[in-house]
């Protein structure tokens, strides 16, 4: 999801980008999730195609990143690294207790409010143009 969203945002800039549980690079996530396979044969064939660290700094629209502190797939340092590399305006939202794919359920009203605030801010900025 995040890699496709970032690539699309570079090629055809949208009004804003929202990422959930994004990884930094395919190389890093492969090392994290399948270290033995990565060590045996994966390291040599993973290039820059899915380098979200590089891509996030190229987008020029507002960014919202959600991540969960119980994510067992994408370690917390990855969304934090992406956030650090991203341009302003940007927002980081920690969903306490969320894993990799349940931020919506765990985040409840706070999650929905973060979405709402982000979309309203974009709409107001575009209306002012």
N, C-alpha and C positions, 0 to 999 in steps of 0.2 A: 503494500500500500504506500508507504512513505517514499520509496524510491520512484515509483511511478508518478506520484503526486508532485514530487520535486522536479522530475524531468519535464513533466507537462507544464509546470509553472515557469520553467526556464524557456520552453519553446513557445508557449502561448500564455502569457501572464494573466492569471485570473484576478479577481478583486482581492482575494486573500487565500491563505493556505492553512489548513488544519491537519496536524499530524498526530496520530495516537501510537504510542509505544514505538517510536522510530529507532532504527538501528543506525549506527554511524557508517559502516562500510560492510559490504558482503563478506569481505575477508575477515573482519573482526567478529561478525555474528557467526560465521562458519566456525571460527576458532572457539567461540563461546559455546555453541550448541553441539558441535560434533568434533571435539579436539583430536580424536584418534584418526577419523577419516580425513580431517583437514591436514594432519601431519603426514599421512600416507600419500595422498594424491591431490588434495584440494588446493593447496597453497599455490601451485604453479599455474593454475588456470583461472584465477580470480583476478580480474583487472579492475579498471576504474568505472565499469558500466554501472555499478551500484555503489558509488562513492557519495553517500549523502553528506558527508562532511564537506566535500568540495562543492556540491550542488547547493546546499542550504545558504551559503554565502553569496550565491549568484541571484537568488530571488529578490525581487525589489517590491514585494507586496507585504502587507501585514501577515504575521505568522502566529499561530497558536499551537503550542505543543502540549498534549496531555501525556502523562505517564503515571504508572502505578508503582508504589513502593514494594509490591509483592510480585512483580513481574519476574518469572523464572526463565524467560527467554531473552529479553533485552535488559541487560543490567542498567541500573539507574544512571551510571556514568555516561551512557550513550546519549539519551535525550538531553542530559545536562551539557554534554560536549556540543551537540547540535545547536542548542540554545545559545551557548557562548559564541559560536561561530556566526550565527544569523545576524542580519542587519535589523535595525529598528524600523518600524515598530514590531515588537515581538512580545509574546506573553507565554509564560510557562505555568502549567497547572498540574500540581501533584494531586492524584486521586489516592488518598490513603486507603490502604487495604485492597487496592485493585491489582489484578494480575495483568497478563498480556492482552487479554481480549474482553475484559468485563468492566471497563471504566464507566460505561454508560449505566450499568446496573448498580455498581458500587458507589459511583459518584453522586447519584441522585440529583437533588435540586441544585447543588453546587456546580455539578458538571453541566447541567442544562443552562444554568445562569451564565457560566463562562462562555458557552456557545452563543447565547443570546447577546451578551455584552459585546462579543467579538463581531458578530454580524451587524448589530446596530451601529457600532463604531465605524465599520466599513461603509454602511449605507449613508451615514451622516457625512462622512468624508467625501463620498462620491457625489452626494447631493450639493455639496458646497462648491463643486467644480464648475 
